[in-house]
Amino acid sequence: MQITREWLEGLKATGRAEFADDELPGLRLRVSETGARSWSVLVTLTSGRRKRLTIGSAHTISPRQAREKGRLLAAQARLGT
């Protein structure tokens, strides 16, 4: 699913959950048991190892901003920087 601001505002997740974004492979929205929401991106390092990088809080970072930062982090991981 494409995560939008409207979808995010209407989200009523109970308990721990993780949602994947269709627009940017690897972008995840994580919701904790306390309701905290954070963005992360799964990247593949030059060694081939996968790693989760935290982007920040979904309360202050929009889905569009999370995608932009996720693309940047994924590119840096591919380049080994």
ABEGO torsion letter per residue (X at the ends): XBBBAAAAAABBBBEBBBBBBAABBGBBBBBBAAGBBBBBBBBBBAAGBBBBBBAEBAAABBAAAAAAAAAAAAAAAAAGX
